[in-house]
Amino acid sequence: MAVKIKTQAGTIEIANEVIATVVGGAATDIYGVVGMASKNQIKDNLNDILRKENYSRGVIVRQEENGVAVDVYIIVSYGTKISEVSRNVQEKVKYNLETMLGIVANSVNIFVQGVRVLPE
């Protein structure tokens, strides 16, 4: 499924994989985020951090009437304030979607799938 944007010149379709890459890149840039997690860890048999080519497993995009709703599954670093990290991810994802793709994010839902202790 792709997100469709209607313009005067025609229709623009943006694939979910493209949106997932933009969202995943924005999320992993935030301090305190270790990486992206799979939304179905048991089904995918993945308890690891997703790489860039698999970000679509950790992002769900739903098209709504006047924008999109995005669910982001992340793993945070131990010792960081989870609520603050999540809020920063929401703001960055919303900003990147609007500036890079021209898509309005009606809601950005963050799901923390785990906490990792990073080696010093």
N, C-alpha and C positions, 0 to 999 in steps of 0.2 A: 504494500500500500504506500502511496506517495501523497505528500501534501500538495494540494493544488491551489494556486493563486491566480485569480482572474484579473487580467489587465485589459486596457483598451486595445492593445495589439494582439492579444490572444491569452493563452493559458500557460502558466509555468508550473511544471511538476518537479518537486524536489523529493528524491528518494529518501526513505527512512534511514538508510545507511549513511547518507550525507549528513543528515540532522544528528544522528548518533555520534558521528565523528566530531562534529562541532561541539556538541554537548559534552562528550567525553573529554575532549581537549580542554574545554573551559573548566570542567570539574577537577581534572587532575592538576591544573595550574594553581589551585588554591592551597595555601599552607594548611597542613593538617590532614589533607586527603592523601592516603597512601596509594590508592588506585580505584579502579572500577571493579565491581563485583557482578557476577551473573545473577539475573533475576530469579532463575530456577537452578539453584546450586545443586539440589539433589538430582533433578532430571538431567542437567548437563554434566553431572559428576565433576563439577569444578568448584574447588574451594580456594582457588588461586586468584591472583590479580589478573584482570584481563589486559591484553595488549591492544594497541591501537586498531588492529584489524578486526578485533572481536568486540569493540565497544557497543555494537548493536545488540549484543546479548545482555548488556547492562542498562539499556535505555529503552523505554517504551514511549512511543509518540502516538497520540490520538488527535485527529483533526476535529476541531469544534467549529461552530458556526462562524466565528470571527477570529480564529487563531488556532493555537494548538495547546494541548496539555501534555506535559512531559513528566515521566517518572524516571528518576535517576537512582541507581543502586551503587553505593560507594562503600569503601572501607576507610576508616579514619585512623589516625595515629593515636596511640595511647598517650594520655596526658594533655590532650587538647580539649577544649570545650566544644562538645559535639553540637550544641545548639548554634554556637557562633560559626563553626565551620559550615554547617548546613545552610545557614542564612547567607554566608558569603558565596556558597555554591549556587544558591538560588539566584542571587543578584547577577553573578557573572554569566550564568547560563542564559538568563533572560536578556542581558545586554548583548551577548554574542549572537544570539538568534536574531535579534532585531537589527544589529548592525551588519552582520555578515550575510544573512539570508533574507532579511526583510520580512521575517515571520514574527507575529505577535504571540508571545507566550502568555496565555491566560493563567496558567498555573504551572509551577515547577515543584513537584513533590519529590522529596529526598527520603530515601530509605537506606539507613545505615545497616549494612549486612555484617559488619564485623569491626573489631578493633585490633590493631596490630602494634606490637612493641617493636620499634625500630632499633637496630643495633647502633651504638654510638660510634 
